[in-house]
C-alpha cells in the first residue's frame, strides 16, 4: 500500500466518522478522497471505480432524505418541527461540543411538538423523528461503507 493509499484510506475513515458524528461532511470527504485517488492513479479502472463510488454516494444521499421524510410524513410531523429542530441543532453545535447538534435537534423537535400537541403526543412524535434521523444516518453510513469497499476493490485491481 502506497503512502497515497494510506492517506486516502484515512480520509475515507474520517468521512465515515463524519457521517456518524456530524462535525465533518462525511459523504463529501469520501467522494473527494476517491476522486484524488482516481486522479493520481489514472487509468480507466480508477475512473470506473470513482464513478461507482460517486453513484453509491449519490444514491445514499437521495435515499437518506426520501425514506425518513416518508416516515415523518406518515407520523404526521410537519416541516416546521424539522426546521426548529435543525435551528436548535445548529445552536447546540456551538454551545455543547461534539454532541450539541444531536441534543439541540432533539430538544427543538420536542419543543415544537410540545407546542403543537402537548406533552404525551410530543414524546411520541419526537421518538418517531429520532428514529427517522437514525435511519437516515444508517442509510448514509451504509452508502459510505459501500463506497469504501468499492475503493478498496479498486486499489486491488490497479
MIKESE-488728 format. One record per atom (N, C-alpha, C): residue in one letter; x, y, z. Coordinates in steps of 0.001 Angstrom, whole numbers, plus 500000, padded with zeros to 6 digits. Example, Ala and Ser with C-alpha at 12.3 -4.5 7.8 and 13.67 -1.06 7.14 Angstrom:
REM residues 2
A513190494310507800/A512300495500507800/A513200496700507800/S512850497750507080/S513670498940507140/S512900500030507870/
***
This chain:
REM residues 158
X500851498827500000/X500000500000500000/X500900501241500000/X500614502149499092/X501411503365498978/X501003504384500033/X501828505416500147/X501524506485501092/X500228507201500698/X500010507364499395/X498767507976498911/X497562507139499349/X497641505853499181/X496528504973499548/X496268504976501050/X497327505092501838/X497148505207503289/X496414506504503618/X496821507594502979/X496162508875503201/X494699508848502770/X494432508224501624/X493061508122501135/X492222507274502089/X492780506175502560/X492022505318503482/X491727506050504795/X492658506877505258/X492409507667506465/X491321508713506215/X491343509326505035/X490307510305504699/X488933509632504607/X488893508437504042/X487619507699503957/X487128507336505357/X488045506871506209/X487659506541507590/X487153507783508322/X487809508908508100/X487368510157508710/X485996510561508173/X485764510309506894/X484455510572506304/X483368509720506934/X483666508447507194/X482694507571507847/X482392508052509261/X483415508515509961/X483197509078511298/X482353510347511183/X482620511145510149/X481861512371509938/X480391512133509660/X480056510961509126/X478647510625508909/X477963510371510251/X478644509684511146/X478058509331512442/X478094510512513409/X479212511217513448/X479364512389514299/X479364513593513362/X478232514281513263/X478084515293512213/X478930516552512408/X480240516365512434/X481152517504512517/X481829517750511176/X481892516724510368/X482559516792509067/X481574516412507975/X481785516902506778/X480933516472505662/X481378515090505196/X480876514054505845/X481368512695505633/X481298512205504208/X480130512303503581/X479966511810502222/X480864512582501262/X480905513880501423/X481750514709500564/X483220514368500711/X483645514131501935/X485047513781502189/X485414512458501519/X484522511495501594/X484766510206500940/X484861510390499426/X483921511134498868/X483918511365497424/X485170512078496949/X485588513111497666/X486793513863497286/X488035512992497418/X488102512185498477/X489264511312498668/X489403510327497503/X488293509723497094/X488352508764495989/X488632509492494671/X488141510700494518/X488449511492493331/X489948511778493246/X490549512155494358/X492002512394494391/X492748511116494026/X492296509995494572/X492931508712494247/X492815508407492756/X491627508583492175/X491429508306490748/X492280509241489898/X492353510497490297/X493128511482489550/X494618511124489549/X495139510784490725/X496572510489490823/X496913509105490282/X496011508156490419/X496267506807489918/X496134506771488403/X495104507408487897/X494878507440486459/X494437506091485921/X494047506074484683/X493628504836484051/X492126504635484139/X491649503809483238/X490194503603483160/X489642502894484396/X490401501971484970/X489914501251486155/X489676502220487313/X490604503127487544/X490460504089488643/X489242504981488425/X489000505396487180/X487867506271486913/X486544505523486971/X486546504253486593/X485323503446486743/X485010503274488226/X486038503003489019/X485842502864490471/X485299504169491048/X485886505298490645/X485373506580491138/X483914506775490740/X483572506409489531/X482184506554489067/X481231505714489908/X481630504497490218/X480789503627491048/X480646504219492448/X481754504715493002/X481714505352494323/X480778506563494296/X480869507369493245/X480003508541493138/X478535508139493085/X478236507049492379/X476846506571492314/X476379506106493688/X477221505341494401/X476852504901495761/X476543506100496642/X477419507092496603/X477240508252497480/X476019509079497085/X475792509218495790/X474618509958495324/X473325509238495702/X473289507930495476/X472102507151495868/X471872507229497376/X472942507114498143/X472817507210499599/X472250508547500030/X472694509613499368/X472199510946499704/X470717511088499365/X470322510592498212/X468913510674497814/X468034509862498765/X468434508631499032/X467626507742499871/X467605508215501323/X468700508821501797/X468731509265503197/X467722510363503470/X467329511089502430/X466289512103502611/X464897511559502302/X464798510663501333/X463485510170500897/X462830509266501939/X463561508292502443/X462972507305503362/X462558507937504692/X463436508640505393/X463000509254506655/X461913510304506455/X461967511033505346/X460934512024505067/X459566511383504965/X459515510227504317/X458257509491504204/X457796509008505580/X458744508533506406/X458394508076507754/X457814509222508583/X458421510389508475/X457950511529509266/X456599512034508766/X456388511985507460/X455094512389506914/X454003511454507405/X454295510147507414/X453320509175507926/X453036509400509401/X454045509820510156/X453865510069511590/X453187511417511844/X452979512213510787/X452291513489510927/X453164514612511445/X454477514495511275/X455394515525511746/X455517516606510662/X455177517856510992/X455255518918509984/X456688519404509760/X456900520069508636/X458245520572508343/X458680521671509297/X457746522382509892/X458122523419510863/X458833522791512066/X458444521585512419/X459106520881513517/X460551520577513140/X460755520121511913/X462117519846511444/X462950521115511415/X462338522208511008/X463051523478510937/X463524523906512318/X462635523855513318/X463037524231514670/X464098523275515201/X463939521990514926/X464954521017515339/X466304521319514710/X466296521645513436/X467541521983512746/X468185523244513303/X467356524267513574/X467899525518514118/X468519525315515496/X467812524592516356/X468378524339517690/X469567523381517618/X469590522519516599/X470760521664516389/X471992522493516070/X471826523519515240/X472943524410514907/X473406525168516153/X472461525669516932/X472817526361518174/X473542525400519110/X473006524192519245/X473626523199520117/X475032522847519683/X475273522844518384/X476602522546517846/X477647523504518414/X477272524771518573/X478219525762519075/X478246525833520598/X477163525425521245/X477081525529522699/X477693524311523401/X477395523121522891/X477888521878523508/X478773521162522490/X480070521090522722/X480956520441521756/X480569518971521509/X480744518509520324/X480554517157519819/X479089516721519771/X478403516666520897/X477038516130520923/X475956517199520855/X476336518446520804/X475375519541520852/X474383519542519710/X474817519137518532/X473909519143517386/X472767518152517606/X473086516999518172/X472060515986518434/X471138516453519561/X471719516938520642/X470921517410521773/X470009518565521344/X470558519506520594/X469769520638520122/X468651520217519191/X468941519261518299/X467925518794517363/X466763518139518109/X467076517225519005/X466022516525519751/X465229517514520600/X465916518447521247/X465213519451522059/X464306520311521188/X464787520706520027/X463979521525519128/X462745520795518636/X462904519533518289/X461760518728517833/X460755518581518965/X461245518275520154/X460333518097521289/X459578519394521596/X460293520517521612/X459633521790521911/X458575522145520866/X458891521921519608/X457915522221518549/X456688521317518672/X456912520046518935/X455798519109519066/X455022519336520359/X455715519731521417/X455032520042522679/X454098521237522481/X454572522238521773/X453753523423521493/X452556523041520618/X452771522126519704/X451719521761518755/X450734520748519333/X451228519752520102/X450393518612520501/X450180518432521999/X451065518959522811/X451006518662524241/X452057517614524597/X452197517335525873/X453328516520526326/X453301515065525869/X452199514366525973/X452163512941525628/X452423512680524157/X451746513405523301/X451922513229521865/X453268513760521396/X453800514769522089/X455107515318521721/X456186514262521884/X456073513459522924/X457063512398523134/X457014511377522006/X455819510986521605/X455683510012520513/X456234510575519203/X455917511821518897/X456415512442517672/X457930512566517697/X458471512931518863/X459920513082518975/X460621511751518776/X460070510686519326/X460658509354519137/X460617508971517661/X459497509241516985/X459391508946515549/X460428509743514770/X460609510976515150/X461582511851514483/X463011511348514680/X463343510975515900/X464697510487516185/X464955509172515449/X463945508302515370/X464099507055514608/X464339507352513129/X463634508321512598/X463804508685511188/X465202509239510936/X465695510062511844/X467048510600511704/X468075509477511828/X467847508535512730/X468737507377512854/X468751506554511579/X467586506360510972/X467511505627509705/X468277506370508620/X468149507682508611/X468870508499507638/X470376508333507793/X470839508355509027/X472265508202509296/X472746506810508895/X471947505797509178/X472309504424508814/X472385504259507297/X471458504875506580/X471464504807505122/X472725505467504575/X473045506661505067/X474235507367504587/X475507506598504947/X475550506030506148/X476724505261506564/X476893504024505688/X475785503356505373/X475847502173504506/X476391502536503128/X475942503663502588/X476461504118501296/X477953504423501396/X478378505008502505/X479798505286502711/X480630504022502796/X480107503021503478/X480823501740503575/X480906501070502204/X479819501094501445/X479846500537500089/X480857501276499218/X480939502594499371/X481921503380498628/X483343502980499040/X483558502806500338/X484888502417500827/X485288501042500315/X484344500109500319/X484628498766499799/X484903498788498294/X484174499631497592/X484405499772496148/X485797500330495903/X486192501346496661/X487531501916496526/X488591500863496838/X488393500100497911/X489366499051498266/X489516498040497148/X488406497694496501/X488457496806495342/X489269497433494231/X489074498738494030/X489832499453493011/X491328499463493301/X491683499585494563/X493104499554494928/X493711498204494561/X492985497147494837/X493461495805494493/X493576495629492982/X492629496171492245/X492616496000490793/X493644496851490053/X494103497944490679/X495056498800489971/X496481498541490355/
***
